[in-house]
Amino acid sequence: MPSAKKILVTDDDPSILTLLSAALQENGYEVATASSGAQTISQVNDFQPDLILLDLKFPPCSENFQSTLEDGFLIISWLRTMSRAAKKPIVILSGTDPEEYRNRTLPKNVVATLQKPVDMKKLLEVIDWALDGGRQSLPGNV
C-alpha cells in the first residue's frame, strides 16, 4: 500500500491550521503545520512534504519589518533555494484577492492561488491535480 502524500500547511491562524489539517487527514493525507516562516523551513527539512499550502500574510516579527504581505513571498524565495522544496508545488491560500499578487507568484512556480475562505472541494481538486504533476487540466477556475 503506498504511503500517504505529505502536505505542509502554513498559516498564522491556529483555527485555519486545525480546520485544514482535519480536512486533509480525513482525505488520506499526512499533514504537518507551521505558523511562521521559520517553522515552515524547519518542517520542510523534517517532514519533507510533497506539497505546501501557504498563507501570504504573517504578523511581522521584531527581526523583519517588511510588510506582512512580503512574508509569504520571502518564504517562497527561501523554499525555492532548498533542495527538499525547490520543485515542490506550492498552493497559496490567502485572504487577499489573488489578482493583486497573481503576476508576482506565477514566476515563482506557485501552482495555484485560492482565496480564503477556501472551498474545500476545490482545494482538494487542486491538491490532487498538483500532486499528479498537473498532467490533466486544472480543475475549475483557479
C-alpha positions as CSV (number, residue, x, y, z in Angstrom):
1,M,0.0,0.0,0.0
2,P,1.5,3.4,-1.0
3,S,2.3,5.8,1.8
4,A,0.1,8.9,2.2
5,K,1.2,12.1,0.4
6,K,2.5,14.7,2.8
7,I,1.1,18.2,2.9
8,L,2.6,21.1,4.9
9,V,0.0,23.7,5.9
10,T,1.5,27.1,6.8
11,D,-0.8,29.8,8.3
12,D,-0.6,32.1,11.3
13,D,-4.2,31.4,12.3
14,P,-4.5,28.3,14.6
15,S,-8.1,27.8,13.6
16,I,-7.2,27.6,9.9
17,L,-4.4,25.2,10.7
18,T,-6.8,22.9,12.6
19,L,-9.5,23.1,10.0
20,L,-7.3,22.4,7.1
21,S,-5.3,19.6,8.9
22,A,-8.5,17.8,9.9
23,A,-10.0,18.0,6.4
24,L,-6.8,16.9,4.7
25,Q,-6.3,14.0,7.1
26,E,-9.9,12.9,6.5
27,N,-9.0,12.7,2.8
28,G,-5.9,10.5,3.4
29,Y,-3.1,13.0,3.5
30,E,-0.4,13.1,6.2
31,V,-0.3,16.7,7.5
32,A,2.2,18.9,9.3
33,T,1.6,22.5,10.2
34,A,3.7,25.7,10.6
35,S,2.7,29.1,11.9
36,S,5.7,31.1,10.8
37,G,8.3,31.2,8.1
38,A,11.0,29.7,10.4
39,Q,8.7,26.8,11.3
40,T,7.9,26.3,7.6
41,I,11.6,26.0,6.7
42,S,12.1,23.6,9.7
43,Q,9.1,21.5,8.7
44,V,10.3,21.2,5.1
45,N,13.6,19.8,6.4
46,D,12.0,17.4,9.0
47,F,8.7,16.5,7.4
48,Q,9.7,16.6,3.7
49,P,6.3,17.5,2.3
50,D,5.0,16.6,-1.2
51,L,3.0,19.9,-1.4
52,I,2.9,23.1,0.6
53,L,-0.2,25.2,1.4
54,L,1.0,28.7,2.2
55,D,-0.7,31.8,3.5
56,L,0.9,35.1,2.4
57,K,0.3,37.3,5.3
58,F,2.0,36.8,8.6
59,P,2.4,39.3,11.5
60,P,5.7,41.0,11.4
61,C,8.3,39.8,13.8
62,S,10.8,42.1,15.5
63,E,13.6,40.9,13.1
64,N,11.6,41.5,10.0
65,F,10.0,44.9,9.5
66,Q,8.9,44.3,5.9
67,S,5.1,44.5,5.2
68,T,3.2,41.4,6.2
69,L,2.3,40.6,2.6
70,E,6.0,40.2,1.9
71,D,6.5,37.4,4.4
72,G,4.8,34.8,2.2
73,F,6.8,35.9,-0.8
74,L,10.0,35.7,1.3
75,I,9.1,32.2,2.4
76,I,8.6,31.2,-1.2
77,S,12.0,32.5,-2.1
78,W,13.6,30.5,0.7
79,L,11.8,27.4,-0.3
80,R,13.0,27.7,-3.8
81,T,16.6,27.6,-2.6
82,M,16.1,24.4,-0.6
83,S,16.8,21.1,-2.3
84,R,13.9,19.5,-0.4
85,A,11.4,22.1,-1.6
86,A,12.8,23.7,-4.8
87,K,10.4,21.9,-7.0
88,K,7.6,21.1,-4.6
89,P,4.2,22.5,-5.6
90,I,3.0,25.5,-3.6
91,V,-0.6,26.4,-3.3
92,I,-1.3,29.9,-1.9
93,L,-4.3,30.3,0.3
94,S,-4.8,34.0,1.2
95,G,-7.5,36.4,2.3
96,T,-6.1,38.9,-0.2
97,D,-7.7,38.9,-3.7
98,P,-5.4,36.7,-5.9
99,E,-5.5,39.2,-8.7
100,E,-3.4,41.5,-6.5
101,Y,-0.5,39.2,-6.5
102,R,-1.0,36.7,-9.3
103,N,1.7,38.2,-11.5
104,R,4.2,38.0,-8.7
105,T,3.6,34.4,-7.7
106,L,3.4,32.6,-11.1
107,P,7.1,33.1,-11.9
108,K,8.0,31.5,-8.6
109,N,6.3,28.2,-9.6
110,V,3.3,28.6,-7.5
111,V,0.8,26.1,-9.0
112,A,-2.5,27.8,-7.8
113,T,-3.8,30.7,-5.7
114,L,-7.0,30.3,-3.8
115,Q,-8.8,33.0,-1.8
116,K,-10.0,32.3,1.8
117,P,-12.4,31.2,2.9
118,V,-11.4,28.3,0.7
119,D,-13.9,25.9,-0.8
120,M,-12.6,22.5,0.5
121,K,-13.8,20.6,-2.6
122,K,-11.9,23.0,-4.9
123,L,-8.8,22.8,-2.7
124,L,-8.8,19.0,-2.7
125,E,-9.2,19.1,-6.5
126,V,-6.2,21.4,-6.8
127,I,-4.1,19.3,-4.4
128,D,-4.9,16.1,-6.4
129,W,-4.1,17.9,-9.6
130,A,-0.8,19.3,-8.3
131,L,0.3,16.0,-6.8
132,D,-0.4,14.3,-10.1
133,G,2.1,16.6,-11.7
134,G,-0.5,18.8,-13.4
135,R,-0.9,16.2,-16.2
136,Q,-4.6,16.9,-16.5
137,S,-6.3,20.2,-17.0
138,L,-6.6,22.3,-13.8
139,P,-10.0,21.9,-12.2
140,G,-12.4,24.9,-12.2
141,N,-11.3,28.5,-12.2
142,V,-8.1,28.6,-10.1
